[in-house]
Amino acid sequence: MADATSKYAFITGASENYLASLNALLNSLEEHGHKEDFILVSWKLPQNYLDKIKKTFSFNIRVIESTHEHQVQGTAYERFRYAYEIGKEYEALCLLDADQFLTDNVERFFYAASKGLIITGSNGMLINFNEAYQKQYNVNLGSKEYPYYLIHTTCPIFLNRDDLDWFESLYKARRISTFDDFLFLNILGIMLKKNERMICMSPYFFTQIHHFGIKPNTRIINKDGILMSETEERIAMIHGKWGDEGWYTGLMMPMDGYFRDNNFNEYQKEKALESREIVLREFIRYCYLCKLDLREFQKIEWLEKKLNI
């Protein structure tokens, strides 16, 4: 693995089924002027792709070959171990999912993290970590009722080397219900007092979780070439399996009940579909029309058809 060349670094894990998303992510980093190191935990990614990205992009890419026998554990979970082990070389680190890409430069969040803040994205929920939750995770938060308003997603998280004990505690616990249990990560953050220095950005700013990217008022719009929410706040990242046709077509399915329950009309539905297409076009651009063209390594017929429309 290459040596560190920057004081900041992104880290993510990826396997071949995330190749399109990873390519969009790398191209987006290049387009928005990022020079931070990029630590990639690779689970059987094609060697020709790994060789090409190291030569193509202007930032330093450090590849770690995951030796875990299972893909999900070898990426989504092992990235926490590599984050706390290798992250100590940096003043600040950003944990990403491979299916995120940037729509803005986010260096300011590295700077804030290096000064002791933790920057992440709100999940858009308030969860009461009550006695049942505390029993499930074998923790004591000091109260039988613990309504928590800083519920955050797993990614992104910007933090400095002094806060990497958070990831280490998660990894070493080995008693979570899934290999990427964001609730346990939140509870650990409370236990370790990480929440006392945490800033949670709005749900649509980093991830668009719970369909915020296509809901009225927070949906994504394109204004003068800049992706923004309908509240005219700039979007920093997009999160989702935009290279997966089934995920893309299914994105609107839960919205039928939402529109009906809230008495929204056809206009709002049309605007939701418009937002979905805005993001897809941006994803396609980062996959194919930037520094590294995905078609050199993978054919995704339905996306390529959209490319030619």
HUURUR-V589678 format. One line per field, one symbol per residue. burial: I if it has 16 or more other ideal C-beta (glycine too) atoms within 10 Angstrom, else O. A space follows every 10 residues. Layout:
burial: ???
This chain:
burial: OOOOOIOIII IIIIIIOIII IIIIIIIIII IOOIOIIIII IIIOIOOOIO OOIOOOIOII IIIIOIOOOO IOOIIIIIII IIIIOIIOII IIIIIIIIII IIIOOIIOII IIIIOOIIII IIIIOOIOIO OOIIOOIOIO IOOOOIOIOI IIIIIIIIII IOIIOIIOII IOOOOIOOOI IOIIIIIIII OOOIIOIIII IIIIIIIIIO IIIIIIOIII IOOOOOIIII OOOOIIIIII IIIIOOOIOO IIOOIOOIIO OOOIOOOIIO IIOOIIOIII OIIIIIIIOI OIOIOOIOOI OOIOOIIOO
